[in-house]
């Protein structure tokens, strides 16, 4: 593997060893902030006999080398999307199904707008284009909510980390994760998406209100489908694998247009 793959701890697993990488041959799994590729541990065993599976860590995850972190590059989600594209190009993946959790759902959106040829579809879990409420938009948080959240982090970070943080963001006070959580807004690019999107959402998620899934469905440019799962929390693939894994597998295998 090349330097990009090494920097992102890329792992290629599974039995789909077809160099042509047909549409349903390669699955790429992207994790959210505050986590790493280990969030997919319950899903991977169900994929490797049928697909080639690519795992990677977003730059800034605790498993990555901090010397590779560039604050300018990662001041927006575009930097993470370009990393994803670079990984696919380095591995000579010509088309894949991208499964993105939390912020990686939006990373997949950006990457698919930039290089739609690389993605046969996106499967998004607990994704949100904006966390802050706005006029005619309910993202889940008012600015004062986030101010209180960050104030609580400063006063007792350890307690905050063991409580709300793993559900919502992860990362430390100065991390890009926290910055993007408070100010990121991807709504304007949703209409540019042309690949099919599968939107999966827990019925109760402190970080992403259930209305967000319908917002994405209404505003994504390509075909989309929504499923609200009977799981709770922002990391349902870890907290409720018995519920979430069958749903994920069904959406990975199912084509909207079929």
N, C-alpha and C positions, 0 to 999 in steps of 0.2 A: 504494500500500500504506500501511497505517497504522503507528502508532508501534511496535506489537508486532512486526510484520514487519520493520521497520527495525532494531529492537534485536537481532533474531536473524538478520539477514542472509538473510532468506527469499528464495528463488528459486522461481519457478513455471515449469516447463518442459513441453514435450511437446505432443502433439496431441489429448489428451483434453479438448477444450474444451467440455464439456457442463456447463452451469450446474447441472443437477440432481445432478451428482456421484453417479452410481449406484455400487453396491457395488464394482465392479471398475474404476471410472473413475479414481480418484485414489490414487496411491501416495505415502506420506509416509515420508521416510528420516531416521532419528535416529541420530546417531553416539555413540560412547562418550567417556568422559573422556580428556583428553590428546590428542584429535584434533579434527577439525572435519568439515564436510560434504564435504571433498575425499576422504574415505575411500571415497566412492561413485563415483569417477570411472570405474571400469571397468564399473559396472552401468548407469549412466545412459543410455549410447548404446543399450542394448538395451530401454529402457523408453519413450523419448520418442515413438516412433511409435505406440505402442499406448495409452499412459496419459498422464494429466496427472501430473506429478511435482513434489512439493514438497520442497525441501531447506531446512534451517535449521541454525543453530548453537546448541548449548546455551549458556546464559549462563555465562561463565567461560572459554569457549574463547578461544584467543589472538586470534581474529578479531573478538571482540565488544568493545564499549566497556565498560571496567571501571567506569565511573561508574554503569552500570545494575545492577551486582552488589550484591545485598543479602544480607549474611551470615545474617540471620535467615531469610529466605525460602529460601535454598539450604542451610540446615543439614540438610535432609532431602530425599529425592527427590520429595516432594510438590510442592515449589516448581517443579521441572523439569516435572512432570506438568501442573501448572496452566498453565505456559508453553505446553506443547503444545496444551492445550485452547484457550487464548486465541488461538493462531495459527490453529487450525482454525475457530474462531468468527469471527475477523476476516476470514478468506478465504471465509467462508460455505461451508465444506466440511461436508456433512451426513453423509457416510460415506466411510471410506477404509480402505485396507489399510496398516497401519503396520509398517514394517520397522525394528527396533531392534537396534543392535549394542551388545553388552556392557551397560553400565548402562542404556542407553536401552531395552533389552528390559524392564527393571523399571519404567522410566518409563512405557512403554506399558501395562504391567500396571496400574499405579496409575490412569493416565488412563482406561483401559477400565472399571475398576471404578466410577470417578466418573461417567463419561459413556459407557456402553456403546453408546448410539445412534450415536456418532461412528465406531465401528470395526466393520468387517465381519470382520476377522481381524487377528491379530498374527503377524508372522514375526520370531522372535528368533534372533540369531546370537551365540553365546558369552555367553549371559546367565546370571546366577547370582543367587539370592535372598540368599545369604550366603557370604562368603569364608572366615570363620573356622569351624574345626571346632567341633562341639558334640556333646552326647550324642546318639547315634544319627544323627549327621549329619556327612558328610565334605565340607567346603567347600574343602579344599585347603591350608589354612594353620592352624598353631597360633599362639597369641598370640606365643610366643617367635620364631616365624618372621618375623612382621610386625615385632616389635621389632628383630630383626637387619636386616630390610629397611630400616627407617627409620633405623637407626644407620648403615648403609652409605650411605644418602642424605646424611646429615649430614657424613660423613667425606670423601666424594668424589662429590658430586652429579653432576658432569659424566660421570664414568665410569658411574655408576648409570643415568643417563638414556640412555646409549648402549647399555646392556645390557638389563637386565630390565625397566626401567620402561616402555618402549614396548609391551612384550608384556603388561604387567599393568595399569598404571594411567595413567601420564602425570601431569603436573601437578607442582607443587612441594611442599615439605614441609608448608606451611601450607594447602594447597589443600583444598577440600571433597572433591576426588577421593580424596585420601589418607585423609581422615577417614571417608568412606563405605566405602572399601575395607576399613578395619579394623573398623568397628563396624556397618555397615549390615546389617539383617536384614528381609527382605521376606517371609519364609516365611508369616507369619500371614495375609497377604492373598491368597495364591494361590488358595485355595478360593472366593474371591468373584468370580473371573474367570468371565464367562459367554460371552465371544466365543471362537471357535475359535483355537487357537494352533499354530503350526508352529515346532518347536524344532530349530535347526540347530547342530551342534557339530563342531569339529575333533576328530579322533581323538587328537590330542596338543596340549594347551593348558596352558601353565604356570600360567595364572591360573584356569582353570575345568576341574576334573577331569571326565572323561567321565561319571562317575556323576551329575553334576548334571543332565544332560539327562533322565535317567530319573526323577530326583527331581521335576523340574518336571512331567514327563508324568503322574506318579502323583498330584500334589497340586493341579494346576490344576483349577479348578471346571468349566470348559467342555471341549469336545472338544479333543483335542490329538494331535499326531503328532510323532515324533522321526526325524531323519535324522542319522547320524554321517558326516561327510564325510572323504575321504581327504586332508585338508589338515592342516597343522601351524600352530601359533601362534594368537595371540589376535586377529589382524587378517587372517583368511584371505581376505577380499575384496580385500585389497591384495597379500598374499604369494602367494596361489594362485588368481588370478582364473579361470584356465582350468578349475579344478575347481569353484570356488564359484559363479561367475555362472550356469552352467546349472542348478545345484541351486536357487539363489535364484529364478530365473525359473520353474522348475517349481512351486515352492511358492507363489509369488505368483499363478500362474494356476490352481492346483489347490484345489478346495474339499473339505475333509474329508468333509462330509456328502453330497457328490454321489454 
